[in-house]
């Protein structure tokens, strides 16, 4: 089975770097997808593959 050119693109090193920066800035997943021209699902899947988390880092440890 072949894939069309618009179905799946590999992530570049520059996109990975931008993704990590946006995650550190607590940017919402939907916004990250729009900025990187990727779907929200693609962003979530790639974050998981990289072993990163989309959870906000500025959460209170008490609640």
Residue frames as a rotation matrix with the C-alpha (Angstrom) as fourth column:
UNK 1
0.583 0.812 0.000 0.00
0.812 -0.583 0.000 0.00
0.000 0.000 -1.000 0.00
UNK 2
-0.501 -0.750 0.432 1.38
0.744 -0.628 -0.228 3.39
0.442 0.208 0.873 -0.92
UNK 3
0.029 0.447 -0.894 0.76
0.783 -0.566 -0.258 6.64
-0.622 -0.692 -0.366 0.86
UNK 4
0.635 0.206 0.744 -0.21
0.656 -0.653 -0.379 9.85
0.408 0.729 -0.550 -0.82
UNK 5
-0.359 -0.881 0.309 2.19
0.581 -0.470 -0.664 12.75
0.730 -0.059 0.681 -0.47
UNK 6
-0.233 0.323 0.917 -0.24
-0.481 -0.858 0.180 14.60
0.845 -0.399 0.355 1.78
UNK 7
0.624 0.622 -0.473 -0.87
0.046 0.575 0.817 11.80
0.780 -0.532 0.330 4.29
UNK 8
0.878 -0.347 -0.330 2.27
0.403 0.162 0.901 11.55
-0.260 -0.924 0.282 6.44
UNK 9
0.567 -0.760 0.317 5.34
-0.208 -0.505 -0.838 13.73
0.797 0.409 -0.445 6.67
UNK 10
0.156 -0.615 -0.773 8.38
0.873 0.451 -0.183 12.94
0.461 -0.647 0.608 8.77
UNK 11
0.965 0.127 -0.231 9.23
0.241 -0.784 0.573 15.39
-0.109 -0.608 -0.786 11.53
UNK 12
0.374 -0.866 0.331 12.34
0.230 -0.259 -0.938 17.47
0.898 0.427 0.102 10.93
UNK 13
-0.311 -0.601 -0.736 14.89
0.904 0.052 -0.425 18.37
0.294 -0.797 0.527 13.59
UNK 14
-0.918 0.002 0.396 13.71
-0.039 -0.996 -0.086 21.99
0.395 -0.094 0.914 13.41
UNK 15
0.035 0.998 0.056 10.10
-0.386 -0.038 0.922 20.90
0.922 -0.054 0.383 14.03
UNK 16
0.278 -0.010 -0.961 11.20
0.703 0.683 0.196 18.78
0.654 -0.730 0.197 16.99
UNK 17
-0.736 -0.629 -0.252 13.04
0.645 -0.537 -0.544 21.76
0.206 -0.562 0.801 18.46
UNK 18
-0.691 0.558 0.459 10.04
-0.414 -0.826 0.383 24.05
0.593 0.075 0.802 17.95
UNK 19
0.267 0.813 -0.518 7.75
0.019 0.533 0.846 21.42
0.964 -0.236 0.127 19.47
UNK 20
-0.061 -0.377 -0.924 9.89
0.909 0.361 -0.207 21.14
0.411 -0.853 0.321 22.60
UNK 21
-0.948 -0.291 0.129 10.02
0.235 -0.914 -0.331 24.92
0.214 -0.284 0.935 22.96
UNK 22
-0.368 0.894 0.257 6.24
-0.499 -0.423 0.756 25.25
0.784 0.150 0.602 22.59
UNK 23
0.312 0.437 -0.843 5.67
0.443 0.718 0.536 22.48
0.840 -0.541 0.030 25.15
UNK 24
-0.495 -0.594 -0.634 7.94
0.844 -0.153 -0.514 24.27
0.208 -0.790 0.577 27.65
UNK 25
-0.963 0.166 0.211 5.89
-0.173 -0.985 -0.016 27.44
0.205 -0.052 0.977 27.10
UNK 26
-0.653 0.743 0.148 2.69
0.262 0.406 -0.876 25.49
-0.710 -0.533 -0.460 27.95
UNK 27
-0.662 0.408 -0.629 1.24
-0.741 -0.479 0.469 26.15
-0.110 0.777 0.620 24.49
UNK 28
0.205 0.817 0.538 -2.05
-0.558 0.549 -0.622 24.29
-0.804 -0.173 0.568 23.95
UNK 29
-0.390 -0.372 0.843 -1.79
0.293 0.817 0.496 21.21
-0.873 0.440 -0.209 21.73
UNK 30
0.527 0.672 0.521 -4.24
0.737 -0.055 -0.674 22.62
-0.424 0.739 -0.524 19.18
UNK 31
0.872 -0.252 -0.420 -2.15
-0.327 -0.938 -0.117 25.78
-0.364 0.240 -0.900 18.83
UNK 32
-0.156 -0.957 0.246 1.04
-0.392 0.289 0.874 23.73
-0.907 0.040 -0.420 18.46
UNK 33
-0.105 0.204 0.973 -0.62
0.680 0.728 -0.079 21.80
-0.725 0.654 -0.215 15.65
UNK 34
0.871 0.479 0.110 -1.66
0.423 -0.615 -0.665 24.97
-0.251 0.626 -0.738 13.87
UNK 35
0.607 -0.700 -0.376 1.79
-0.577 -0.714 0.397 26.51
-0.547 -0.024 -0.837 14.20
UNK 36
-0.439 -0.835 0.331 3.55
-0.409 0.514 0.754 23.38
-0.800 0.195 -0.567 12.90
UNK 37
-0.098 0.526 -0.845 0.87
-0.993 0.003 0.117 22.67
0.064 0.850 0.522 10.27
UNK 38
-0.878 -0.114 -0.465 0.12
-0.074 0.992 -0.103 19.30
0.473 -0.056 -0.879 11.86
UNK 39
0.207 0.974 -0.092 -3.06
-0.089 0.113 0.990 17.81
0.974 -0.197 0.110 13.27
UNK 40
0.252 -0.037 0.967 -3.57
-0.944 -0.231 0.237 17.77
0.214 -0.972 -0.093 17.02
UNK 41
0.951 0.135 0.279 -3.49
-0.198 0.957 0.213 13.95
-0.239 -0.258 0.936 16.89
UNK 42
0.632 -0.775 0.001 -0.16
0.363 0.294 -0.884 14.01
0.685 0.559 0.467 15.02
UNK 43
0.014 -0.606 0.795 1.31
-0.595 -0.644 -0.481 16.33
0.804 -0.466 -0.370 17.66
UNK 44
0.514 0.256 0.819 0.09
-0.846 0.308 0.435 14.10
-0.141 -0.916 0.375 20.51
UNK 45
0.991 -0.126 0.036 1.43
0.131 0.968 -0.214 10.98
-0.008 0.217 0.976 18.82
UNK 46
0.373 -0.911 0.178 4.85
0.197 -0.110 -0.974 12.51
0.907 0.398 0.138 18.14
UNK 47
0.111 -0.276 0.955 5.12
-0.857 -0.513 -0.048 13.86
0.503 -0.813 -0.293 21.69
UNK 48
0.801 0.257 0.541 4.42
-0.516 0.754 0.407 10.35
-0.303 -0.605 0.736 22.95
UNK 49
0.856 -0.515 -0.041 7.07
0.368 0.664 -0.650 8.87
0.362 0.542 0.759 20.64
UNK 50
0.086 -0.852 0.517 9.61
-0.131 -0.524 -0.842 11.37
0.988 0.004 -0.157 21.97
UNK 51
-0.131 -0.079 -0.988 8.73
0.842 0.518 -0.153 10.42
0.524 -0.852 -0.001 25.55
UNK 52
-0.933 -0.152 0.326 7.61
0.016 -0.923 -0.384 13.96
0.359 -0.353 0.864 26.40
UNK 53
-0.372 0.839 -0.398 4.54
0.892 0.203 -0.405 15.19
-0.259 -0.505 -0.823 28.23
UNK 54
-0.414 0.330 0.848 2.00
0.417 -0.760 0.499 17.84
0.809 0.560 0.176 27.28
UNK 55
0.450 0.579 -0.680 0.98
0.865 -0.093 0.493 18.40
0.223 -0.810 -0.543 30.90
UNK 56
0.670 -0.173 0.722 1.48
-0.106 -0.985 -0.138 21.99
0.735 0.016 -0.678 32.04
UNK 57
-0.136 -0.845 -0.517 4.68
0.596 0.347 -0.724 22.39
0.791 -0.406 0.457 34.05
UNK 58
-0.771 -0.177 0.612 3.37
-0.245 -0.804 -0.541 25.20
0.588 -0.568 0.576 36.24
UNK 59
0.284 0.915 -0.287 0.75
-0.037 0.309 0.950 23.11
0.958 -0.260 0.122 38.06
UNK 60
0.093 -0.153 0.984 0.51
-0.961 -0.271 0.049 23.24
0.259 -0.950 -0.173 41.82
UNK 61
-0.716 -0.397 -0.574 1.79
-0.267 0.916 -0.301 20.03
0.645 -0.063 -0.762 43.48
UNK 62
-0.922 0.360 0.141 -1.16
-0.082 0.176 -0.981 20.28
-0.378 -0.916 -0.133 45.90
UNK 63
-0.107 0.994 -0.002 -4.10
-0.156 -0.019 -0.988 20.23
-0.982 -0.105 0.157 43.59
